[in-house]
Amino acid sequence: MTKKPYLHYSRSETEIEYLREVKKVFDPNNIMNRGKIFDM
């Protein structure tokens, strides 16, 4: 959780968007780890 604000330093915006899309595929209702890494 403390690293969340710094994710953009290690990943490009495109990579972050890919990760968000993968999460949507496996967790369409956003019930697992809500808000831990991505704010959907």
PQR file of N, CA, C, O and H, with PARSE charges and radii, in Angstrom:
ATOM      1  N   MET A   1       0.820  -1.194   0.000 -0.4000 1.5000
ATOM      2  CA  MET A   1       0.000   0.000   0.000 -0.0000 2.0000
ATOM      3  C   MET A   1       0.868   1.264   0.000  0.5500 1.7000
ATOM      4  O   MET A   1       0.497   2.265  -0.613 -0.5500 1.4000
ATOM      5  N   THR A   2       1.989   1.227   0.663 -0.4000 1.5000
ATOM      6  CA  THR A   2       2.822   2.436   0.709 -0.0000 2.0000
ATOM      7  C   THR A   2       3.510   2.698  -0.620  0.5500 1.7000
ATOM      8  O   THR A   2       3.912   3.829  -0.892 -0.5500 1.4000
ATOM      9  H   THR A   2       2.290   0.413   1.161  0.4000 1.0000
ATOM     10  N   LYS A   3       3.651   1.673  -1.450 -0.4000 1.5000
ATOM     11  CA  LYS A   3       4.297   1.835  -2.761 -0.0000 2.0000
ATOM     12  C   LYS A   3       3.313   2.274  -3.853  0.5500 1.7000
ATOM     13  O   LYS A   3       3.732   2.666  -4.942 -0.5500 1.4000
ATOM     14  H   LYS A   3       3.325   0.755  -1.228  0.4000 1.0000
ATOM     15  N   LYS A   4       2.044   2.211  -3.571 -0.4000 1.5000
ATOM     16  CA  LYS A   4       1.013   2.517  -4.570 -0.0000 2.0000
ATOM     17  C   LYS A   4       1.219   3.865  -5.257  0.5500 1.7000
ATOM     18  O   LYS A   4       1.104   3.922  -6.481 -0.5500 1.4000
ATOM     19  H   LYS A   4       1.704   1.893  -2.686  0.4000 1.0000
ATOM     20  N   PRO A   5       1.514   4.944  -4.549 -0.5600 1.5000
ATOM     21  CA  PRO A   5       1.677   6.240  -5.221  0.2800 2.0000
ATOM     22  C   PRO A   5       2.903   6.306  -6.140  0.5500 1.7000
ATOM     23  O   PRO A   5       3.022   7.225  -6.950 -0.5500 1.4000
ATOM     24  N   TYR A   6       3.806   5.339  -6.014 -0.4000 1.5000
ATOM     25  CA  TYR A   6       5.056   5.374  -6.781 -0.0000 2.0000
ATOM     26  C   TYR A   6       5.079   4.374  -7.933  0.5500 1.7000
ATOM     27  O   TYR A   6       6.117   4.198  -8.572 -0.5500 1.4000
ATOM     28  H   TYR A   6       3.709   4.593  -5.355  0.4000 1.0000
ATOM     29  N   LEU A   7       3.961   3.722  -8.207 -0.4000 1.5000
ATOM     30  CA  LEU A   7       3.903   2.712  -9.258 -0.0000 2.0000
ATOM     31  C   LEU A   7       4.318   3.285 -10.612  0.5500 1.7000
ATOM     32  O   LEU A   7       4.946   2.589 -11.410 -0.5500 1.4000
ATOM     33  H   LEU A   7       3.119   3.865  -7.688  0.4000 1.0000
ATOM     34  N   HIS A   8       3.978   4.523 -10.873 -0.4000 1.5000
ATOM     35  CA  HIS A   8       4.297   5.124 -12.175 -0.0000 2.0000
ATOM     36  C   HIS A   8       5.801   5.319 -12.393  0.5500 1.7000
ATOM     37  O   HIS A   8       6.234   5.575 -13.516 -0.5500 1.4000
ATOM     38  H   HIS A   8       3.468   5.088 -10.224  0.4000 1.0000
ATOM     39  N   TYR A   9       6.595   5.199 -11.330 -0.4000 1.5000
ATOM     40  CA  TYR A   9       8.054   5.292 -11.493 -0.0000 2.0000
ATOM     41  C   TYR A   9       8.644   4.007 -12.072  0.5500 1.7000
ATOM     42  O   TYR A   9       9.673   4.049 -12.747 -0.5500 1.4000
ATOM     43  H   TYR A   9       6.243   4.990 -10.418  0.4000 1.0000
ATOM     44  N   SER A  10       8.003   2.870 -11.815 -0.4000 1.5000
ATOM     45  CA  SER A  10       8.538   1.596 -12.287 -0.0000 2.0000
ATOM     46  C   SER A  10       7.767   1.019 -13.471  0.5500 1.7000
ATOM     47  O   SER A  10       8.258   0.112 -14.142 -0.5500 1.4000
ATOM     48  H   SER A  10       7.167   2.836 -11.267  0.4000 1.0000
ATOM     49  N   ARG A  11       6.574   1.530 -13.733 -0.4000 1.5000
ATOM     50  CA  ARG A  11       5.751   1.037 -14.838 -0.0000 2.0000
ATOM     51  C   ARG A  11       5.252   2.202 -15.667  0.5500 1.7000
ATOM     52  O   ARG A  11       4.939   3.268 -15.139 -0.5500 1.4000
ATOM     53  H   ARG A  11       6.175   2.267 -13.188  0.4000 1.0000
ATOM     54  N   SER A  12       5.181   1.987 -16.976 -0.4000 1.5000
ATOM     55  CA  SER A  12       4.638   3.035 -17.854 -0.0000 2.0000
ATOM     56  C   SER A  12       3.118   3.070 -17.714  0.5500 1.7000
ATOM     57  O   SER A  12       2.517   2.139 -17.177 -0.5500 1.4000
ATOM     58  H   SER A  12       5.435   1.121 -17.405  0.4000 1.0000
ATOM     59  N   GLU A  13       2.516   4.124 -18.187 -0.4000 1.5000
ATOM     60  CA  GLU A  13       1.058   4.244 -18.117 -0.0000 2.0000
ATOM     61  C   GLU A  13       0.392   3.127 -18.922  0.5500 1.7000
ATOM     62  O   GLU A  13      -0.673   2.639 -18.542 -0.5500 1.4000
ATOM     63  H   GLU A  13       3.004   4.880 -18.623  0.4000 1.0000
ATOM     64  N   THR A  14       1.007   2.727 -20.017 -0.4000 1.5000
ATOM     65  CA  THR A  14       0.483   1.625 -20.830 -0.0000 2.0000
ATOM     66  C   THR A  14       0.501   0.320 -20.046  0.5500 1.7000
ATOM     67  O   THR A  14      -0.476  -0.429 -20.071 -0.5500 1.4000
ATOM     68  H   THR A  14       1.871   3.124 -20.326  0.4000 1.0000
ATOM     69  N   GLU A  15       1.593   0.039 -19.354 -0.4000 1.5000
ATOM     70  CA  GLU A  15       1.679  -1.179 -18.546 -0.0000 2.0000
ATOM     71  C   GLU A  15       0.644  -1.172 -17.428  0.5500 1.7000
ATOM     72  O   GLU A  15       0.025  -2.199 -17.150 -0.5500 1.4000
ATOM     73  H   GLU A  15       2.387   0.647 -19.334  0.4000 1.0000
ATOM     74  N   ILE A  16       0.457  -0.047 -16.802 -0.4000 1.5000
ATOM     75  CA  ILE A  16      -0.528   0.059 -15.723 -0.0000 2.0000
ATOM     76  C   ILE A  16      -1.928  -0.177 -16.262  0.5500 1.7000
ATOM     77  O   ILE A  16      -2.747  -0.830 -15.615 -0.5500 1.4000
ATOM     78  H   ILE A  16       0.960   0.787 -17.028  0.4000 1.0000
ATOM     79  N   GLU A  17      -2.202   0.352 -17.441 -0.4000 1.5000
ATOM     80  CA  GLU A  17      -3.521   0.144 -18.054 -0.0000 2.0000
ATOM     81  C   GLU A  17      -3.728  -1.332 -18.400  0.5500 1.7000
ATOM     82  O   GLU A  17      -4.827  -1.855 -18.213 -0.5500 1.4000
ATOM     83  H   GLU A  17      -1.536   0.883 -17.967  0.4000 1.0000
ATOM     84  N   TYR A  18      -2.696  -2.010 -18.901 -0.4000 1.5000
ATOM     85  CA  TYR A  18      -2.791  -3.453 -19.162 -0.0000 2.0000
ATOM     86  C   TYR A  18      -3.096  -4.212 -17.880  0.5500 1.7000
ATOM     87  O   TYR A  18      -3.938  -5.110 -17.874 -0.5500 1.4000
ATOM     88  H   TYR A  18      -1.803  -1.585 -19.053  0.4000 1.0000
ATOM     89  N   LEU A  19      -2.423  -3.861 -16.804 -0.4000 1.5000
ATOM     90  CA  LEU A  19      -2.665  -4.531 -15.521 -0.0000 2.0000
ATOM     91  C   LEU A  19      -4.102  -4.305 -15.039  0.5500 1.7000
ATOM     92  O   LEU A  19      -4.729  -5.218 -14.501 -0.5500 1.4000
ATOM     93  H   LEU A  19      -1.739  -3.132 -16.808  0.4000 1.0000
ATOM     94  N   ARG A  20      -4.613  -3.104 -15.230 -0.4000 1.5000
ATOM     95  CA  ARG A  20      -6.011  -2.820 -14.862 -0.0000 2.0000
ATOM     96  C   ARG A  20      -6.974  -3.687 -15.668  0.5500 1.7000
ATOM     97  O   ARG A  20      -7.940  -4.227 -15.129 -0.5500 1.4000
ATOM     98  H   ARG A  20      -4.103  -2.362 -15.667  0.4000 1.0000
ATOM     99  N   GLU A  21      -6.697  -3.814 -16.974 -0.4000 1.5000
ATOM    100  CA  GLU A  21      -7.574  -4.605 -17.839 -0.0000 2.0000
ATOM    101  C   GLU A  21      -7.535  -6.091 -17.469  0.5500 1.7000
ATOM    102  O   GLU A  21      -8.567  -6.762 -17.500 -0.5500 1.4000
ATOM    103  H   GLU A  21      -5.912  -3.375 -17.412  0.4000 1.0000
ATOM    104  N   VAL A  22      -6.365  -6.604 -17.122 -0.4000 1.5000
ATOM    105  CA  VAL A  22      -6.263  -8.003 -16.689 -0.0000 2.0000
ATOM    106  C   VAL A  22      -7.062  -8.205 -15.405  0.5500 1.7000
ATOM    107  O   VAL A  22      -7.759  -9.208 -15.254 -0.5500 1.4000
ATOM    108  H   VAL A  22      -5.527  -6.059 -17.096  0.4000 1.0000
ATOM    109  N   LYS A  23      -6.959  -7.259 -14.492 -0.4000 1.5000
ATOM    110  CA  LYS A  23      -7.732  -7.358 -13.245 -0.0000 2.0000
ATOM    111  C   LYS A  23      -9.233  -7.367 -13.542  0.5500 1.7000
ATOM    112  O   LYS A  23      -9.981  -8.112 -12.909 -0.5500 1.4000
ATOM    113  H   LYS A  23      -6.392  -6.444 -14.615  0.4000 1.0000
ATOM    114  N   LYS A  24      -9.674  -6.555 -14.490 -0.4000 1.5000
ATOM    115  CA  LYS A  24     -11.100  -6.523 -14.855 -0.0000 2.0000
ATOM    116  C   LYS A  24     -11.569  -7.869 -15.398  0.5500 1.7000
ATOM    117  O   LYS A  24     -12.708  -8.268 -15.157 -0.5500 1.4000
ATOM    118  H   LYS A  24      -9.066  -5.951 -15.004  0.4000 1.0000
ATOM    119  N   VAL A  25     -10.699  -8.577 -16.130 -0.4000 1.5000
ATOM    120  CA  VAL A  25     -11.059  -9.886 -16.678 -0.0000 2.0000
ATOM    121  C   VAL A  25     -11.273 -10.896 -15.555  0.5500 1.7000
ATOM    122  O   VAL A  25     -12.254 -11.639 -15.565 -0.5500 1.4000
ATOM    123  H   VAL A  25      -9.773  -8.253 -16.325  0.4000 1.0000
ATOM    124  N   PHE A  26     -10.360 -10.923 -14.591 -0.4000 1.5000
ATOM    125  CA  PHE A  26     -10.423 -11.917 -13.533 -0.0000 2.0000
ATOM    126  C   PHE A  26     -11.289 -11.502 -12.343  0.5500 1.7000
ATOM    127  O   PHE A  26     -11.701 -12.349 -11.549 -0.5500 1.4000
ATOM    128  H   PHE A  26      -9.563 -10.319 -14.583  0.4000 1.0000
ATOM    129  N   ASP A  27     -11.561 -10.220 -12.219 -0.4000 1.5000
ATOM    130  CA  ASP A  27     -12.356  -9.713 -11.097 -0.0000 2.0000
ATOM    131  C   ASP A  27     -13.301  -8.618 -11.596  0.5500 1.7000
ATOM    132  O   ASP A  27     -13.143  -7.452 -11.233 -0.5500 1.4000
ATOM    133  H   ASP A  27     -11.226  -9.533 -12.863  0.4000 1.0000
ATOM    134  N   PRO A  28     -14.282  -8.985 -12.425 -0.5600 1.5000
ATOM    135  CA  PRO A  28     -15.149  -7.963 -13.026  0.2800 2.0000
ATOM    136  C   PRO A  28     -15.980  -7.169 -12.015  0.5500 1.7000
ATOM    137  O   PRO A  28     -16.371  -6.035 -12.288 -0.5500 1.4000
ATOM    138  N   ASN A  29     -16.245  -7.756 -10.865 -0.4000 1.5000
ATOM    139  CA  ASN A  29     -17.042  -7.055  -9.853 -0.0000 2.0000
ATOM    140  C   ASN A  29     -16.186  -6.286  -8.856  0.5500 1.7000
ATOM    141  O   ASN A  29     -16.707  -5.659  -7.934 -0.5500 1.4000
ATOM    142  H   ASN A  29     -15.927  -8.677 -10.644  0.4000 1.0000
ATOM    143  N   ASN A  30     -14.866  -6.337  -9.045 -0.4000 1.5000
ATOM    144  CA  ASN A  30     -13.921  -5.604  -8.191 -0.0000 2.0000
ATOM    145  C   ASN A  30     -14.127  -5.909  -6.706  0.5500 1.7000
ATOM    146  O   ASN A  30     -14.228  -5.005  -5.877 -0.5500 1.4000
ATOM    147  H   ASN A  30     -14.443  -6.846  -9.794  0.4000 1.0000
ATOM    148  N   ILE A  31     -14.187  -7.207  -6.393 -0.4000 1.5000
ATOM    149  CA  ILE A  31     -14.401  -7.589  -4.997 -0.0000 2.0000
ATOM    150  C   ILE A  31     -13.125  -8.061  -4.305  0.5500 1.7000
ATOM    151  O   ILE A  31     -13.070  -8.112  -3.076 -0.5500 1.4000
ATOM    152  H   ILE A  31     -14.105  -7.941  -7.066  0.4000 1.0000
ATOM    153  N   MET A  32     -12.096  -8.406  -5.087 -0.4000 1.5000
ATOM    154  CA  MET A  32     -10.841  -8.872  -4.485 -0.0000 2.0000
ATOM    155  C   MET A  32      -9.850  -7.717  -4.399  0.5500 1.7000
ATOM    156  O   MET A  32      -9.592  -7.039  -5.394 -0.5500 1.4000
ATOM    157  H   MET A  32     -12.140  -8.364  -6.085  0.4000 1.0000
ATOM    158  N   ASN A  33      -9.305  -7.500  -3.229 -0.4000 1.5000
ATOM    159  CA  ASN A  33      -8.284  -6.467  -2.996 -0.0000 2.0000
ATOM    160  C   ASN A  33      -8.682  -5.094  -3.552  0.5500 1.7000
ATOM    161  O   ASN A  33      -7.890  -4.425  -4.216 -0.5500 1.4000
ATOM    162  H   ASN A  33      -9.515  -8.051  -2.422  0.4000 1.0000
ATOM    163  N   ARG A  34      -9.868  -4.708  -3.280 -0.4000 1.5000
ATOM    164  CA  ARG A  34     -10.385  -3.422  -3.767 -0.0000 2.0000
ATOM    165  C   ARG A  34      -9.497  -2.266  -3.308  0.5500 1.7000
ATOM    166  O   ARG A  34      -9.296  -2.063  -2.111 -0.5500 1.4000
ATOM    167  H   ARG A  34     -10.512  -5.251  -2.741  0.4000 1.0000
ATOM    168  N   GLY A  35      -8.967  -1.509  -4.277 -0.4000 1.5000
ATOM    169  CA  GLY A  35      -8.192  -0.319  -3.975 -0.0000 2.0000
ATOM    170  C   GLY A  35      -6.769  -0.564  -3.509  0.5500 1.7000
ATOM    171  O   GLY A  35      -6.075   0.387  -3.150 -0.5500 1.4000
ATOM    172  H   GLY A  35      -9.130  -1.673  -5.250  0.4000 1.0000
ATOM    173  N   LYS A  36      -6.315  -1.807  -3.505 -0.4000 1.5000
ATOM    174  CA  LYS A  36      -4.962  -2.082  -3.017 -0.0000 2.0000
ATOM    175  C   LYS A  36      -3.891  -1.569  -3.961  0.5500 1.7000
ATOM    176  O   LYS A  36      -2.931  -0.933  -3.526 -0.5500 1.4000
ATOM    177  H   LYS A  36      -6.879  -2.579  -3.797  0.4000 1.0000
ATOM    178  N   ILE A  37      -4.049  -1.840  -5.260 -0.4000 1.5000
ATOM    179  CA  ILE A  37      -3.040  -1.386  -6.219 -0.0000 2.0000
ATOM    180  C   ILE A  37      -3.636  -0.378  -7.202  0.5500 1.7000
ATOM    181  O   ILE A  37      -3.018   0.641  -7.512 -0.5500 1.4000
ATOM    182  H   ILE A  37      -4.829  -2.356  -5.613  0.4000 1.0000
ATOM    183  N   PHE A  38      -4.839  -0.673  -7.684 -0.4000 1.5000
ATOM    184  CA  PHE A  38      -5.483   0.189  -8.679 -0.0000 2.0000
ATOM    185  C   PHE A  38      -6.775   0.756  -8.124  0.5500 1.7000
ATOM    186  O   PHE A  38      -7.514   0.073  -7.416 -0.5500 1.4000
ATOM    187  H   PHE A  38      -5.341  -1.500  -7.432  0.4000 1.0000
ATOM    188  N   ASP A  39      -7.035   1.981  -8.444 -0.4000 1.5000
ATOM    189  CA  ASP A  39      -8.343   2.567  -8.179 -0.0000 2.0000
ATOM    190  C   ASP A  39      -9.131   2.420  -9.468  0.5500 1.7000
ATOM    191  O   ASP A  39      -8.800   3.029 -10.485 -0.5500 1.4000
ATOM    192  H   ASP A  39      -6.435   2.537  -9.019  0.4000 1.0000
ATOM    193  N   MET A  40     -10.166   1.615  -9.417 -0.4000 1.5000
ATOM    194  CA  MET A  40     -10.899   1.303 -10.642 -0.0000 2.0000
ATOM    195  C   MET A  40     -12.026   2.265 -10.863  0.5500 1.7000
ATOM    196  O   MET A  40     -12.752   2.150 -11.851 -0.5500 1.4000
ATOM    197  H   MET A  40     -10.435   1.121  -8.590  0.4000 1.0000
TER
END
